[in-house]
Amino acid sequence: MRELMLGNKALARGLYEAGCKVISSYPGTPSTEITEEAAKYDEIYCEWAPNEKVALEVAHGASLGGVRSACAMKHVGLNVAADPLFTVSYQGLNAGLVVCVADDPGMHSSQNEQDSRHYAMAAKLPMLEPADSEEARVFARRAFELSEQFNTPVLIRMCTRVSHSQSVAEPEERAVPKQVPYVKDPTKVMMTANSRNAHLRVEQRTLQLVDYAEDCDLNRVEMGDTSLGIITSSTSYQYAKEVFGERVSILKLGMVYPLPEKLILDFAAKVDKVAVLEELDPFIENHVRRLGVKVSGKDVFPVCGEFSQNLVRECMGLEVPQTMTVKDSIPGRPPVMCAGCPHRGIFYILKKNKCMVYGDIGCYTLGAVAPLNAMDLNVCMGASCSGLHGFNLAMGREGEKHSVGVIGDSTFIHSGMTGITDISYNMTNSTVIILDNSITGMTGHQQNPTTGKNLRGEPAGKVDLESLCHALGFERVRVVDPYDLAEADRVLKEELEAEAPSIIISRRPCVMIKGTVHNPPLEPKEDKCVGCKACMQIGCPAISVRDGKVRIDSTLCIGCKVCTQICRFGALE
Amino acid sequence: MATKNIMIVGVGGQGTLLASKLLGYVLLGQGYDVKVSEVHGMSQRGGSVVTYVRFGEKVYSPVIDKGEADVIISFEKLEAARWLEYLKPGGRIIVNTQEMEPMPVIIGEAEYPDNLVEKMQAAGALVDAEDFLAVAEAAGSSKAVNIALMGRFSTYFPEISEEEWQKAIEACVPEKFLELNRKAFEMGRSA
């Protein structure tokens, strides 16, 4: 039956149909729904792992145990999983293993724009790249077949526009292969001769995969007018079809590593000119050049950002549609922390204390935007802890007294623990604030090891953050309520002054979690408001000032009373 | 049939995703090829949000580009002006005249432009403006703005019957909000 399906959901459907039994992932936009949708099938065990490296190792372990398994992550997550990825490539499998990775060209919700295809080449793994939901579904099944046929993990590369677009898919039935018995094999231990032999096998495998790529149906030629031939894949294929229809010939690649040679040379010979249309790096283009084909690519199309049909038109010198605009400048509408967000109070206090704030990855990155402007920088998951330690090594006591790292609960478990261990072991008097809002917020409220619930919301093991930090060598572990500004301020000052490493756990559940108790909205007292706008410093979307008086949007306000503590005139009681 | 392009724009949290779900459901039921594209994640937090809905015999690109939209359904007035350049010459824009101040306006760094409906008309747009918040409230809840707007939109495609829309509402809306949304749809349709 035809169904309109999100790309990620269709990929999950494909994993299901292929008989996948174990999925271990870490959430990350735009990949999160792959695992969430897969979890709706009772037949698949799905879990949130503490990070992507763990997720891949779990999925590989399940493959060794004899069942088809998978993991999913965003592009930067693959950096974290890169360590096992390269050696699992050598070691091989028992049952099929599929690694789904979602890139984010245009950086809708990411800190960089890296191109995951380089990992396929570097780890010598086949990579499939669907261009819509139906392909995502079908490619998932094909990926498992390939994985078992060539004894290799297979990467499926998604991107934001494939992951988060719905298009028509036609689901099929699930078929589960028999569990493969586990047999001890001494060549599986990756050292010395075993590793050397494994590497030889991997190189041989790549040659076989090139042969496979030459005539497999994952790659296809659509001959049209032969004055121009476009080699493309993924969503770029859709833009090429949108702009040119049948007016060009297209080589559409569904397998982007390894790339075919003869297929490309044959296609190039049939057309007058060849262009490669691909987002991000010139990955296909470089390959085509190495084959000696004269080709245009990144000389015409940009490396940075997302493509669209108008971008293709412009780059190809075609006319773009006319537009209309209003002359006024339209104020931006950046995302903001929600009304009642427990992070707000902490960032207000950090700003007041003029702290250097080393941020991390999550909703709290929004602490960087106006009017709070309370975050200096961020890099990647966990860097707030280790980066702060390095900063203080350089800055000494002055740094320690005026700097903090801030990291969310899920991010802390992901890769903050190792960073704070460096602080306690190598002894800087650094202060790390764990913003414990009892959920993985930014990616849409996933459970994590500190929440006491598993992916399906059932009771699960629970990491005790206080005990964990003590065990990692911190004597000073304080817990504060971020709604209590005076207390948070006092504790922050004490810990910045302390000549010891410190952890402050700022604990309040995210207001968007179902079941979080909200207070009634505040009713501002107009007669007491002097219009000083002090309450506006916290950037709460529920607060505005009109005609010199404070207004509260009662549909947004949850009565957290952070603003109450800032108003000196009692207008927000 | 040439591919038709519909954009749904608004502010994160306004319920644009339900509106696009409804539209996708109806269009698929008509036998069209359909693509619906949206961005999740960061923008949910009160930011400007957009959903692209495309339908026809065969749809390729999942997104709509500047100057390509046949209809824009805007949940908020400033967002209507922001996305206006995506409207095709001769295209129509449905505008909920509700104003939601973005953070730069709230903190006094920018001003909310006045007379936006007139300015959009002056730019050449066919503007269909209405206080759909009031319509939704009259139907029983401010949260039904999305469905009230879809009620108005449904009059743009008379070939799709009201019955088809009601069936889609039944399929997409949780049981306990069904009555409210049915009413909001009808009131939006006749408003």
Contacts between the chains, C-beta under 8 A, distances in Angstrom:
chain1	res1	chain2	res2	distance
A	2	B	28	6.7
A	3	B	28	7.8
A	4	B	24	4.8
A	4	B	25	7.2
A	4	B	28	5.1
A	4	B	34	5.8
A	4	B	36	6.7
A	29	B	40	6.0
A	29	B	41	3.6
A	29	B	42	7.4
A	30	B	40	6.6
A	30	B	41	7.0
A	32	B	40	7.8
A	33	B	40	7.8
A	108	B	39	4.8
A	108	B	41	6.4
A	108	B	42	7.0
A	108	B	43	7.4
A	109	B	39	7.4
A	109	B	40	7.3
A	109	B	41	3.3
A	109	B	42	4.5
A	109	B	43	7.7
A	132	B	35	7.8
A	132	B	62	7.6
A	160	B	39	6.7
A	161	B	37	6.4
A	161	B	62	5.2
A	161	B	63	6.7
A	162	B	62	7.8
A	164	B	37	6.6
A	164	B	38	5.9
A	164	B	39	6.0
A	164	B	40	5.7
A	165	B	35	5.8
A	165	B	36	6.7
A	165	B	37	4.1
A	165	B	38	7.8
A	165	B	62	3.8
A	166	B	24	6.1
A	166	B	34	7.5
A	166	B	35	6.7
A	166	B	36	4.2
A	166	B	37	7.4
A	167	B	33	8.0
A	167	B	34	7.2
A	167	B	35	4.8
A	167	B	36	7.9
A	167	B	59	7.5
A	167	B	62	7.0
A	168	B	28	7.1
A	168	B	33	6.2
A	168	B	34	6.5
A	235	B	61	7.9
A	235	B	62	6.7
A	238	B	60	4.5
A	238	B	61	4.9
A	238	B	62	6.4
A	239	B	60	7.5
A	239	B	61	5.5
A	241	B	60	4.1
A	241	B	61	7.8
A	242	B	60	4.2
A	242	B	61	4.0
A	308	B	61	7.3
A	308	B	63	5.7
A	308	B	65	5.0
A	309	B	61	5.1
A	309	B	63	7.6
A	309	B	65	5.1
A	309	B	68	7.7
A	310	B	65	4.1
A	310	B	66	5.9
A	310	B	67	7.8
A	320	B	65	7.8
A	320	B	66	7.3
A	320	B	67	6.8
A	321	B	65	7.3
A	321	B	66	6.7
A	321	B	67	2.9
A	321	B	68	5.7
A	321	B	88	6.7
A	321	B	89	8.0
A	322	B	67	5.5
A	322	B	89	5.4
A	323	B	66	5.0
A	323	B	67	4.4
A	323	B	85	4.2
A	323	B	86	7.6
A	323	B	87	7.6
A	324	B	84	6.1
A	324	B	85	6.6
A	324	B	87	6.4
A	324	B	89	6.9
A	324	B	123	4.4
A	324	B	124	4.8
A	324	B	125	6.0
A	325	B	84	5.9
A	325	B	85	4.9
A	325	B	123	6.2
A	326	B	81	5.0
A	326	B	84	6.3
A	326	B	113	7.4
A	326	B	116	6.7
A	326	B	119	4.3
A	326	B	120	5.9
A	326	B	122	7.8
A	326	B	123	5.5
A	327	B	119	7.1
A	328	B	81	7.2
A	328	B	113	3.9
A	328	B	116	7.6
A	328	B	119	6.6
A	329	B	110	7.8
A	329	B	113	7.8
A	330	B	78	6.5
A	330	B	81	5.5
A	330	B	82	4.8
A	330	B	113	7.0
A	331	B	78	7.1
A	331	B	102	5.4
A	331	B	104	4.7
A	331	B	105	5.4
A	331	B	109	7.9
A	331	B	110	3.7
A	331	B	111	7.3
A	331	B	112	6.9
A	331	B	113	8.0
A	332	B	48	7.7
A	332	B	102	6.6
A	332	B	104	5.9
A	332	B	110	7.8
A	333	B	11	6.7
A	333	B	46	7.6
A	333	B	47	5.7
A	333	B	48	4.1
A	333	B	78	7.3
A	333	B	79	7.4
A	333	B	82	7.6
A	333	B	102	3.8
A	333	B	103	7.5
A	334	B	47	5.9
A	334	B	102	7.5
A	334	B	103	6.3
A	334	B	104	7.9
A	335	B	12	6.7
A	335	B	42	5.2
A	335	B	43	5.7
A	335	B	44	7.3
A	335	B	45	3.9
A	335	B	46	5.8
A	335	B	47	3.6
A	336	B	45	6.0
A	336	B	46	4.7
A	336	B	47	7.5
A	336	B	103	5.2
A	337	B	45	6.9
A	338	B	45	6.3
A	338	B	46	7.1
A	363	B	45	7.0
A	366	B	45	6.7
A	369	B	103	7.5
A	370	B	103	6.9
A	370	B	104	7.3
A	370	B	107	6.4
A	370	B	109	6.9
A	371	B	103	7.8
A	371	B	107	4.8
A	442	B	41	6.8
A	442	B	42	7.0
A	443	B	41	6.9
A	444	B	40	7.0
A	444	B	41	7.7
A	444	B	44	7.6
A	533	B	108	7.6
A	536	B	106	7.0
A	536	B	107	5.6
A	536	B	108	7.6
A	539	B	103	6.3
A	539	B	106	7.9
A	539	B	107	6.9
A	541	B	46	5.5
A	541	B	103	6.9
A	541	B	106	7.2
A	543	B	106	7.3
A	544	B	101	6.0
A	544	B	106	5.1
A	555	B	142	6.9
